[in-house]
Amino acid sequence: MNVKVLVIAVLLPFQALAQGFAGIGTDAEGFAVPQPSPRFSFPQDHGAHPDYRIEWWYLTANLTGSDGVSYGLQWTLFRSALAPEEGQGWQAPQIWFGHAAVTTPEDHYVAERFARGGIGQAGVEAAPFAAWIDDWEMSGETFDALTLSASGPDFAYDVSLNAQGPLVFHGDQGYSVKSAQGQASYYYSQPHLALEGTLTLPDGDVSVMGNAWLDREWSSQPLAADQTGWDWFSLSFDSGEKLMGFRLRQTDGTDFSSGTWMAVDGETTALRDGELVATPLEQSDVADRSIPTRWRVEVADKGVDVTVGALNPNAWMALSIAYWEGPVTVEGSHTGQGYLEMTGYE
């Protein structure tokens, strides 16, 4: 998921994103709305869906460098529609923005890009697959073998990605419900990517290897009006099992949760509201905010009772849309690593 995240005229959608994270709890009149029992068509659905209001291609990775250091990597391309209508050139209603980051145990490097749709500066093509904004790009002949690059003022990366397993569809065959009122998105992932390549950091180049997780999600109103943000976990256990789970925080102090359990043999189990329990254990002072950077995550039916802790508690995405995103370690009933995204912390 996903943000994930998500300023007058061109930047108006980003102001909305900061409130309820994507203005995506507001009415979606005129836009297409996800329906139950979706029928995906590939490779077309790897591409853009401009009749929906918001969409993202979201990659995170847990890496180990040739220097023995643990790293995290993020690359995200967002599409946000100003209006449910078509247009050419500068009249196209699509806004694109990209986020990229590299996290180390001591530092967190971030950058962002913005683009207007219709002029070739950013976009997504399904086959051959290509997602780009300026010179940041994720591309490949197929969705299973990709190259990825991005750069910022003090970092860059150039890596390759190769799928080691199938796509995973969340919720009911990819129809992911986000609230008791029934708001939903289409949501699938490729959580089985092997990554290798090079990070360029202030101290020089570092060769890295590891595992990556690519999320695809699109909707027009995936949050309810009373939901203020989310806490999203993608966890890869040393046993070979995986867990995606999130809780959406609500104004009355309760939350709505969902998730997917992925067994070693590839079988998936959808987790209903309440089956995943995520409890903050420790707060960190980050960017003048109190952010929960250590969690207890439980899925009783799967025997999961783990502590999830940030590699770097200061992994704050200090961008036009601010949120926390960084690599985590897992200890307890299961061990492993993963990523945590937290939005809506003011």
LOROLUM-364924 format. One record per atom (N, C-alpha, C, CB): z, x, y; residue in one letter. Coordinates in steps of 0.001 Angstrom, whole numbers, plus 500000, padded with zeros to 6 digits. Glycine has a CB too. Layout:
ZXYA
...
# end
This chain:
500000500883498999M
500000500000500000M
500000500884501003M
501032499020500026M
500233500662503106N
499843500815502997N
500128500865504040N
499372500656502409N
500225501979504440V
499935501722505190V
499871502019505129V
499925501453505709V
500204500678505754K
500412501308505508K
499983501033506523K
500429501876504696K
499774501363506953V
500093501458507999V
499291501272508820V
500549502253508139V
500022500582509338L
499031500247510210L
499669500283511579L
498408498922509862L
494839499739522371V
495996499949523119V
495413499427524217V
496608501344523232V
494887497690525470I
494063496850526200I
492674497059525564I
494124497157527739I
492020496039525364A
490659496059524815A
490622496805523492A
489682496704525809A
490118498025523515V
489909498764522268V
491214498974521520V
489254500110522551V
492312499243522218L
493547499592521537L
494492498414521351L
494243500667522290L
494065497209521707L
494911496042521526L
495369495862520088L
494184494815521978L
494509496040519076P
494991495852517700P
496131496786517349P
493861496055516719P
496196497959517952F
497220498921517602F
498570498535518198F
496816500307518068F
498553497854519348Q
499802497321519870Q
500349496281518909Q
499601496715521273Q
499470495452518395A
499901494428517446A
500442495061516183A
498751493486517108A
499816496155515751L
500267496825514532L
501705497291514657L
499365498008514211L
502078497733515828A
503422498255516009A
504472497148515921A
503529498971517345A
504066495892516101Q
504990494778516046Q
504679493966514791Q
504895493900517332Q
505543494069513759G
505260493418512507G
504291494254511712G
504712492020512731G
503974495436512174F
503062496409511583F
501764495773511202F
503681497062510380F
500917495657512168A
499527495275512063A
499286493942512668A
499084495274510651A
500269493394513382G
500091492051513844G
499683491230512661G
499064491965514979G
499957491752511459I
499419491121510264I
500315490006509780I
499227492141509168I
501343489682510598G
502065488457510333G
501601487339511236G
503543488673510495G
500574487582512061T
500071486569512971T
498919485807512329T
499625487204514292T
498564484710512940D
497552483822512373D
496204484522512247D
497409482567513229D
495504484219511146A
494231484884510845A
493057483921510975A
494261485482509434A
493141482987511887E
492103481963512013E
490727482596512210E
492421481020513183E
489770482139511416G
488403482624511516G
488071483737510552G
488144483086512886G
489083484453510066F
488854485534509112F
488918484998507680F
489889486664509314F
488272485709506765A
488399485398505348A
489828485666504897A
487395486223504509A
490282484923503905V
491646485050503380V
491576485264501870V
492505483785503724V
492324486224501335P
492307486450499889P
492670485193499107P
493265487572499526P
492030485029497958Q
492260483884497091Q
492694484365495711Q
490993483009496990Q
493476483552494993P
493891483939493635P
492686484130492713P
494834482878493045P
492924484830491607S
491907485099490586S
490683485792491169S
491487483802489910S
490879486926491820P
489737487620492431P
488796488181491378P
490221488746493340P
487550488310491775R
486545488951490928R
485995490151491686R
485396487950490534R
486473491327491351F
486036492538492017F
484674492965491471F
487075493664491838F
483912493574492341S
482599494097491967S
482495495528492467S
481446493215492548S
482334496460491519F
482272497871491889F
480877498417491606F
483341498689491125F
480373499306492453P
481125500035493490P
481266499314494822P
480475501338493735P
480695498086494965Q
480689497439496276Q
482073497304496889Q
480065496086496168Q
483078496978496082D
484403496735496651D
485141498009497031D
485233495956495679D
484595499169496699H
485151500409497262H
484788500533498738H
484637501643496481H
483796499760499179G
483350499799500567G
484133498847501452G
481884499472500647G
483618498620502660A
484318497826503667A
484079496335503473A
483881498243505064A
485045495538503980H
484998494078503918H
485220493543505334H
486076493508502915H
484214493588506192P
484406493295507614P
484768491852507925P
483177493644508354P
484646490931506947D
485042489553507212D
486550489352507073D
484309488612506273D
487261490413506640Y
488724490402506625Y
489231491215507814Y
489282490976505278Y
490431490902508272R
490881491477509541R
491312492935509433R
492019490668510083R
491959493327508310I
492471494687508226I
492262495230506822I
493960494736508608I
492046496541506751E
491707497181505480E
492055498662505569E
490196496983505131E
492388499268504400W
492632500709504420W
492252501385503116W
494079500981504723W
491955502680503267W
491726503637502185W
492814504694502372W
490237504271502218W
493770504756501456Y
495041505423501740Y
495369506382500607Y
496185504389501932Y
495359507686500891L
495625508679499857L
496863509495500195L
494420509601499676L
497739509660499186T
498891510550499295T
498889511482498088T
500233509742499382T
499480512656498235A
499457513626497136A
500716514477497144A
498213514524497230A
501207514760495954N
502308515710495740N
501720516994495178N
503403515122494773N
501966518111495865L
501285519356495556L
502274520510495385L
500279519686496648L
501839521506494619T
502551522771494532T
501606523883494956T
503096523016493097T
502067524746495860G
501224525815496373G
501299527065495523G
501607526142497784G
500324527940495712S
500340529239495046S
501548530064495457S
499064530003495353S
502206529651496548D
503433530299497008D
504682529688496385D
503526530217498515D
504503528706495485G
505627528064494833G
506291526964495633G
506624529072494502G
505790526670496830V
506370525660497711V
505806524278497374V
506096526009499192V
506624523239497499S
506168521859497342S
505599521355498666S
507327520944496860S
504465520654498575Y
503805520099499751Y
503473518627499517Y
502523520897500087Y
503316517906500624G
502771516560500585G
501549516488501471G
503820515526501020G
500605515621501100L
499362515463501855L
499064513980501988L
498179516208501164L
498615513585503170Q
498220512195503424Q
496868512160504136Q
499297511462504270Q
496043511184503751W
494763510918504436W
494554509414504411W
493545511682503749W
494398508808505580T
494237507360505645T
493156506990506646T
495561506686506019T
492296506069506245L
491323505464507145L
491609503971507199L
489850505747506680L
491853503459508404F
492113502051508632F
490914501411509330F
493397501861509466F
490648500169508984R
489689499346509716R
490406498097510204R
488458498975508825R
490249497770511475S
490868496578512049S
489815495838512863S
492107496946512932S
489679494534512623A
488653493737513306A
489237493053514534A
488053492688512350A
488549493175515655L
488960492496516876L
488719491000516808L
488234493073518060L
487671490604516076A
487293489193516014A
486524488941514723A
486443488785517254A
486543487701514219P
485829487360512987P
484361487059513246P
486484486169512313P
483654488053513732E
482236487863514043E
481519489186513867E
482039487315515488E
480213489124513777E
479422490327513607E
478902490812514952E
478263490078512643E
478480492062514991G
477905492628516195G
477299493977515877G
478956492752517303G
476389494416516712Q
475717495690516506Q
476124496681517592Q
474189495502516491Q
476090497970517238G
476383499003518221G
477762498818518829G
475333499004519312G
477838498962520162W
479118498834520847W
479661497412520807W
478982499285522279W
478837496442520400Q
479302495063520290Q
479975494779518958Q
478149494116520484Q
479931495726518036A
480587495541516739A
482099495382516953A
480286496747515785A
482741494417516313P
484156494156516564P
485103495016515745P
484448492728516295P
484589496007515023Q
485443496810514152Q
486008498034514885Q
484659497255512916Q
487315498229514728I
488001499423515219I
488421500245514004I
489244499051516118I
488212501542514078W
488612502442512989W
489628503443513525W
487373503182512379W
490605503781512703F
491501504867513068F
491955505584511806F
492716504342513871F
492184506891511948G
492549507727510818G
493850508457511078G
491445508720510515G
494618508629510008H
495843509416510052H
495760510493508988H
497100508522509845H
496202511694509319A
496256512793508353A
497563513547508566A
495020513752508503A
498117514060507463A
499386514772507561A
499529515751506412A
500562513790507574A
500283516798506666V
500756517720505636V
502253517892505855V
499995519110505690V
503012517759504763T
504462517889504824T
504908519079503986T
505151516594504341T
505784519894504543T
506440520975503818T
507942520689503837T
506109522385504452T
508762521455503110P
510205521222503190P
510778521403504593P
510914522145502247P
510088522172505442E
510607522441506791E
509812521774507905E
510633523916507033E
508527521484507688D
507666521018508775D
506875519785508356D
506709522131509214D
506397519069509376H
505568517882509152H
504466517887510204H
506420516553509220H
503224518101509787Y
502081518207510688Y
501263516920510618Y
501201519440510330Y
500941516349511778V
500233515069511798V
499112515094512826V
501203513919512099V
498128514235512611A
497027514074513560A
496451512677513388A
495924515166513350A
495760512181514406E
495115510874514322E
493769510904515034E
496017509783514926E
492911509979514648R
491599509803515261R
491360508312515483R
490473510425514373R
490573507973516518F
490184506598516799F
488671506524516940F
490881506072518077F
488091505399516551A
486648505231516676A
486315503754516808A
485914505846515466A
485197503485517488R
484676502123517562R
483590501968516505R
484121501802518990R
483587500853515788G
482576500617514781G
481201500380515389G
482968499445513929G
480183500511514563G
478833500182514985G
478047501316515592G
478885499097515939G
478671502488515795I
477966503593516433I
477915504835515541I
478629503934517755I
478359504693514299G
478262505784513338G
479388506783513369G
477018506493513549G
480344506603514265Q
481443507567514391Q
482420507466513233Q
482181507355515702Q
482516506285512641A
483413506057511509A
482829504948510657A
484856505697511983A
483210504938509385G
482746503880508507G
483000504202507054G
481285503628508724G
482558503291506191V
482676503470504752V
481403502955504091V
483931502739504193V
480852503747503183E
479729503337502357E
480182503359500908E
478488504259502577E
479740502361500130A
480250502187498773A
479599503130497768A
480043500765498332A
478310503366497875A
477622504155496849A
476413504878497453A
477175503248495673A
476390506211497390P
477520507078497033P
478684506822497986P
477103508579497072P
479891507015497487F
481050506673498297F
481225507675499432F
482313506620497432F
481461507149500627A
481759507994501786A
482618507192502754A
480446508496502484A
483759507751503125A
484643507182504136A
484899508282505151A
485990506637503509A
484653508017506435W
484743509092507413W
485161508561508774W
483411509824507523W
485742509446509556I
485963509232510982I
485819510606511630I
487389508571511282I
484848510754512498D
484465512059513039D
484179513010511872D
485590512637513972D
484849514181511847D
484587515133510775D
485610515045509646D
484567516533511330D
486488514052509666W
487348513794508520W
486549512974507511W
488664513051508945W
486617513359506242E
485775512641505276E
486369512672503870E
484371513240505254E
486202511544503182M
486426511428501746M
485111510942501155M
487631510449501402M
484531511708500220S
483206511329499740S
482962511870498342S
482126511832500694S
481977511252497677G
481588511699496351G
480496510818495788G
482785511712495418G
479805511307494771E
478767510506494135E
479349509241493522E
478046511321493069E
480592509334493005T
481306508183492487T
482717508193493028T
481308508174490948T
483446507094492812F
484824506976493271F
485769507812492418F
485260505520493256F
485280508343491296D
486112509107490376D
486107510603490639D
485668508856488983D
485210511078491484A
485117512511491788A
484812512652493272A
484014513223490911A
485822513060494037L
485737513038495490L
486121514380496092L
486626511944496052L
485613514629497274T
486121515710498106T
486760515093499341T
484986516712498498T
487733515793499906L
488529515250500997L
488820516349502005L
489840514631500470L
488652516031503289S
488955517019504320S
489473516334505575S
487713517861504646S
490312517061506301A
490823516620507593A
491415517832508291A
491885515477507435A
491644517701509592S
492252518800510341S
492979518252511556S
491187519833510770S
493957519015512016G
494694518708513229G
494892519980514017G
496045518045512910G
495663519927515091P
495854521113515921P
496462522297515174P
496723520770517085P
497301522027514148D
497998523116513474D
497918523027511954D
499437523134513896D
496933522295511427F
496758522228509982F
495334521781509659F
497793521266509346F
494950522015508413A
493698521484507878A
493821521478506368A
492455522324508349A
492967520705505716Y
492881520785504264Y
491483520428503799Y
493913519864503607Y
491140521006502660D
489845520780502025D
490115520807500526D
488756521869502459D
490040519641499881V
490468519535498488V
489475518692497699V
491883518929498395V
489563518789496374S
488763517949495478S
489698517069494670S
487868518811494539S
489188515887494276L
489964514881493565L
489166514411492359L
490326513688494493L
489802514359491201N
489127513908489990N
490031512944489232N
488737515109489096N
489496511743488946A
490274510707488277A
490534511076486824A
489555509363488358A
491790510885486396Q
492200511153485024Q
492573509866484292Q
493375512125485007Q
492325508730484899G
492676507446484302G
492001506321485062G
494200507245484288G
492232505061484653P
491536503919485242P
492162503429486538P
491496502794484260P
491447502554487229L
492006501838488365L
493131500926487887L
490912501024489097L
494088500668488783V
495198499766488496V
495161498635489522V
496576500522488529V
495238497392489039F
495173496219489910F
496567495611490021F
494150495171489370F
497028495437491245H
498400495002491493H
498498493481491612H
498937495659492761H
499715492986491398G
499921491549491457G
499233490861490299G
499418490990492775G
498542489765490588D
497795489015489584D
496341489460489627D
497916487480489819D
496017490488488845Q
494650491005488734Q
494089491465490073Q
493745489948488145Q
494970491988490936G
494544492491492230G
494856491571493392G
493098492749492199G
495397490397493116Y
495834489461494155Y
497333489670494346Y
495503487958493770Y
497716490361495414S
499081490830495629S
499780489949496659S
499087492304496086S
500728489149496204V
501460488239497081V
502542489004497827V
502078487074496276V
502677488733499116K
503578489487499975K
504749488684500530K
502812490056501097K
504802487376500273S
505884486573500836S
506060485307500014S
505604486225502316S
507226484672500206A
507481483396499535A
506541482313500031A
508928482964499746A
506017482489501253Q
505077481513501806Q
503665481686501253Q
505048481624503317Q
503419482800500557G
502136482959499887G
501145483887500557G
501520481660499746G
501520484564501648Q
500614485552502225Q
500268486591501158Q
501249486231503478Q
499038487105501206A
498603487989500125A
497509488926500606A
498110487173498924A
497244489934499774S
496141490864500001S
495433491092498680S
496644492212500606S
494249491685498750Y
493624492266497570Y
494066493726497524Y
492041492128497606Y
494529494173496346Y
495185495476496290Y
494957496110494920Y
496701495342496584Y
494318497281494944Y
494208498076493727Y
494389499544494078Y
492843497841493022Y
494630500365493051S
494901501785493260S
494174502632492232S
496403502059493198S
493961503881492598Q
493601504921491640Q
494759505924491685Q
492182505606491983Q
495764505746490785P
496961506586490842P
496902507803489925P
498163505768490494P
495719508088489370H
495595509127488350H
494678510261488802H
495072508527487053H
494800510696490041L
493903511718490568L
494508513109490451L
493563511421492018L
493760514038489889A
494137515451489899A
493523516093491139A
493666516182488587A
494310516875491860L
493874517470493129L
493996518979493068L
494697516917494308L
493012519653493633E
493120521089493881E
492321521441495114E
492632521908492664E
492759522492495794G
492059522899497002G
492911523798497862G
491629521695497792G
492702523708499186T
493330524645500116T
493928523915501308T
492317525684500594T
495163524267501637L
495779523872502899L
495687525045503860L
497262523426502697L
495390524746505113T
495417525760506171T
496559525413507112T
494045525834506942T
497550526294507165L
498751526074507954L
498933527223508942L
499990525936507040L
499877527127509869P
500035528191510867P
500207529581510278P
501205527891511732P
500785529689509076D
500979530996508450D
499811531438507577D
502226530976507628D
498750530595507498G
497582530976506717G
497220529948505662G
497815532301506064G
496250530298504821D
495767529411503771D
496683529459502551D
494338529786503374D
496809528297501902V
497584528190500675V
496765527392499665V
498974527518500936V
496548527947498478S
495909527198497399S
496927526234496809S
495344528152496302S
496477525006496528V
497393523985496018V
496770523251494841V
497768522990497127V
497641522726493990M
497254521853492894M
498302520748492802M
497126522645491540M
497887519593492286G
498856518513492134G
498191517204491786G
499663518352493393G
498892516126492110N
498446514779491767N
498388513907493010N
499374514152490720N
497372513066493057A
497167512202494217A
497084510741493781A
495887512609494980A
497306509870494763W
497361508419494537W
496552507781495671W
498873507869494501W
495520507031495348L
494649506402496343L
494808504887496285L
493167506801496113L
495219504293497403D
495390502843497507D
494240502217498283D
496726502505498182D
493809501055497793R
492806500239498490R
493384498856498696R
491461500169497692R
493345498398499956E
493931497094500246E
493212496472501432E
495448497214500529E
492988495153501346W
492420494443502486W
492925493007502497W
490875494478502445W
493039492464503728S
493533491115503916S
493267490699505352S
495041491017503574S
493795489544505721S
493724489103507106S
495089488722507654S
492779487934507229S
496005488313506773Q
497373488007507174Q
498300488282505998Q
497505486531507653Q
498497489574505629P
499299489862504435P
500802489735504619P
499000491226503969P
501283489578505852L
502712489406506064L
503010488033506639L
503252490493506988L
504214487545506363A
504691486327507007A
505227486660508391A
505779485639506151A
505333485641509242A
505754485862510628A
507171486398510723A
505648484577511414A
508012486161509690D
509406486604509752D
509633487934509046D
510304485554509147D
508557488657508711Q
508695489957508063Q
508461491064509087Q
507707490091506876Q
509356492051509104T
509369493038510183T
508870494419509778T
510748493161510716T
508672494659508494G
508221495966508042G
508442496104506556G
508941497082508794G
508042497256506008W
508168497437504568W
508645498832504207W
506849497158503893W
509141498940502973D
509505500200502339D
508705500249501035D
511084500317502085D
507785501208500927W
506818501257499822W
506991502567499058W
505353501118500351W
507039502464497737F
507242503607496865F
506067503729495894F
508576503479496097F
505545504936495742S
504612505242494654S
505227506417493892S
503139505586495196S
505670506156492669L
506447507137491912L
505729507487490614L
507865506600491615L
505572508772490367S
504985509280489128S
506068510022488359S
503759510212489414S
506408509511487181F
507496510078486399F
506984511149485447F
508218508984485621F
507849512110485139D
507489513190484218D
507161512656482826D
508625514208484128D
507628511463482493S
507330510827481208S
505882510364481103S
508250509651480991S
505159510346482248G
503796509827482282G
503707508403482793G
503195509899480922G
504831507724482910E
504862506373483471E
504804506442484996E
506134505615483009E
504382505338485607K
504285505275487063K
504839503941487550K
502817505462487531K
505269503937488796L
505802502731489418L
505326502639490855L
507340502716489358L
504708501517491190M
504453501165492586M
505347499990492913M
502935500825492843M
506067500088494018G
506921498974494399G
507165498959495889G
508238499037493659G
507395497769496426F
507698497656497851F
508646496498498080F
506412497473498679F
509387496620499179R
510173495492499661R
509767495250501107R
511722495757499531R
509600493990501452L
509269493577502804L
510519492990503443L
508096492552502813L
510973493626504520R
512210493214505172R
511971491982506039R
512783494361506019R
512931491058505998Q
512804489787506711Q
513898489656507763Q
512864488604505728Q
513620488841508772T
514521488756509921T
515896488212509561T
513908487891510986T
516029487494508442D
517334486951508060D
518159487933507227D
517147485661507285D
517667489182507069G
518392490197506330G
518052490275504862G
519822489964506471G
517263489339504347T
516818489393502960T
515496490148502880T
516673487968502370T
514970490302501671D
513667490938501540D
512878490286500409D
513821492449501290D
511586490526500421F
510673490069499367F
510119491326498701F
509506489144499945F
510206491386497371S
509761492592496685S
508665492289495677S
510931493265495991S
507923493327495358S
506861493229494358S
506589494633493845S
505557492573494950S
505848494732492762G
505532496053492248G
504687495989490997G
506792496817491969G
504353497161490486T
503591497287489249T
504159498432488435T
502088497511489537T
504456498157487162W
504886499182486219W
503674499617485412W
506030498661485287W
503458500925485295M
502312501469484581M
502802502303483414M
501418502312485519M
502558501837482211A
503000502526481009A
502083503702480698A
503048501560479824A
502542504586479816V
501758505771479456V
500427505379478835V
502544506661478488V
500417504285478058D
499177503872477390D
498233503103478297D
499501503032476191D
498583502964479582G
497726502280480533G
498055500819480745G
496336502393480098G
498925500254479942E
499305498850480126E
500110498693481412E
500121498336478912E
499828497635482161T
500526497399483417T
501331496105483344T
499531497345484585T
502437496085484076T
503284494903484164T
503537494609485632T
504626495102483391T
503213493402486071A
503489493001487447A
504964492660487586A
502608491799487863A
505599493187488611L
507003492922488887L
507113491811489919L
507721494199489378L
507819490758489554R
507976489622490444R
509059489899491489R
508314488362489643R
509118489025492497D
510114489160493554D
511508489268492941D
510041487964494533D
512235490327493318G
513587490538492851G
513708491452491655G
514188489253492527G
512609491719490940E
512693492593489768E
512785494062490148E
511495492376488870E
512258494428491286L
512447495767491836L
513507495674492927L
511101496358492397L
514525496514492806V
515598496537493804V
515630497924494431V
516989496174493165V
515466497993495731A
515496499260496473A
516639499196497479A
514124499537497195A
517609500120497327T
518816500104498151T
518955501420498894T
520066499840497288T
519010501405500230P
519215502655500976P
520565503272500642P
519113502404502491P
520590504589500437L
521821505316500136L
522253506235501265L
521648506118498878L
521292506758502017E
521614507759503038E
520637507630504190E
521576509195502449E
521173507677505415Q
520368507583506620Q
520206508959507250Q
521000506604507619Q
519066509162507889S
518829510384508658S
518472510005510088S
517700511245508015S
518878510841511021D
518523510647512428D
517143511258512629D
519591511297513400D
516133510403512750V
514745510846512849V
514112510172514057V
513949510520511542V
513608510970515001A
512918510431516177A
513766509360516875A
511554509843515771A
515049509651517040D
515981508741517707D
516122507412516978D
515529508491519129D
515894507425515678R
516050506237514847R
516900506598513637R
514666505668514407R
517540505609513063S
518261505798511808S
517334505353510686S
519620504997511787S
516883506317509885I
515881506062508852I
516496506326507482I
514617506946509069I
516355505387506530P
516888505631505180P
515979506597504413P
517030504293504399P
516457507800504162T
515643508819503509T
516126509155502095T
515632510069504348T
517103508411501615R
517554508541500228R
517830507135499708R
518838509461500113R
517263506798498547W
517281505436498042W
517696505396496573W
515913504791498220W
518233504262496177R
518381503923494770R
517321502874494453R
519836503402494442R
516484503146493458V
515421502220493047V
515688501817491606V
513991502869493197V
515732500497491370E
516039499973490041E
514987498959489594E
517431499329490029E
514615499063488329V
513840498038487639V
514520497874486286V
512289498429487498V
515442496923486202A
516310496818485034A
515516496622483751A
517287495674485212A
514483495823483788D
513719495514482577D
513015496736482004D
512699494436482871D
512786497750482840K
512120498979482385K
513090500147482252K
511004499355483346K
514367499881482421G
515362500947482295G
515305501960483419G
515187501652480993G
514814501569484558V
514678502475485701V
515891502345486611V
513378502181486488V
516569503450486832D
517665503530487797D
517637504954488350D
519077503174487136D
516943505127489460V
516672506468489969V
517102506604491418V
515194506800489831V
517329507847491802T
517560508201493192T
516292508854493725T
518795509147493343T
515794508339494831V
514567508824495457V
514946509476496781V
513528507662495669V
514639510762496924G
515022511489498128G
513856512191498789G
516083512488497804G
513860512231500109A
512771512839500870A
512739514352500698A
512902512489502343A
511540514908500505L
511377516364500534L
511736516893501914L
509928516766500160L
511321516160502948N
511617516520504331N
511989515235505072N
510392517247505017N
513266515027505375P
513670513780506038P
512975513537507372P
515150513785506254P
512435514578507985N
511815514435509304N
510319514173509243N
512065515668510117N
509856513534508175A
508424513251508026A
508033512003508816A
508060513073506537A
508255512057510110W
507959510944511005W
506535511068511520W
508959510898512179W
505765509997511387M
504390509967511880M
504431509549513348M
503491508988511031M
504566510526514230A
504715510266515660A
503336510049516280A
505457511440516365A
502725508920515929L
501369508607516349L
501369507322517170L
500435508475515128L
500189506824517513S
500120505591518298S
500810504445517582S
498670505223518589S
500727504446516261I
501502503544515419I
502490504432514679I
500582502702514419I
503762504335514986A
504750505263514439A
505392504684513180A
505829505584515489A
505579505526512184Y
506237505130510943Y
506669506397510212Y
505292504251510047Y
507389506232509104W
507828507361508292W
506979507402507031W
509348507254507944W
506489508592506675E
505680508746505457E
505840510169504949E
504170508418505726E
506275510304503682G
506426511657503167G
506659511694501674G
507552512342503861G
506557512902501094P
506783513082499662P
508263512964499315P
506246514436499205P
508508512520498078V
509871512341497609V
510021512918496204V
510260510851497628V
511265513234495861T
511613513634494501T
512392512500493849T
512440514959494491T
512367512459492508V
512997511380491750V
513947511977490725V
511933510488491058V
515189511463490673E
516186511901489712E
516905510680489157E
517188512891490359E
517461510809487957G
518216509708487367G
517705509375485985G
518149508479488254G
517537508082485697S
517022507660484392S
515641508236484126S
516974506139484308S
514883508476485180H
513567509105485128H
513535510208486179H
512417508059485364H
512765511246485922T
512551512302486913T
511078512334487282T
513018513689486374T
510794512867488457G
509403512951488879G
509288513157490371G
508652511706488472G
508202512640490932Q
507929512793492351Q
507072511625492814Q
507230514146492642Q
506849511552494108G
506047510450494621G
505986510460496125G
506592509135494143G
505733509285496684Y
505624509128498131Y
506390507885498560Y
504139509039498574Y
506890507933499790L
507621506819500402L
507043506565501783L
509154507117500487L
506758505293502066E
506324504886503400E
507263503810503904E
504853504381503391E
507699503950505172M
508610502985505775M
508111502626507163M
510052503544505839M
507922501338507413T
507394500870508692T
508375499892509330T
506010500206508505T
508225499726510635G
508991498718511346G
510390499130511738G
509071497518510533G
510701500421511687Y
512028500895512103Y
511976501248513582Y
512487502131511251Y
512599500436514393E
512527500620515849E
513701501466516327E
512518499251516578E
# end
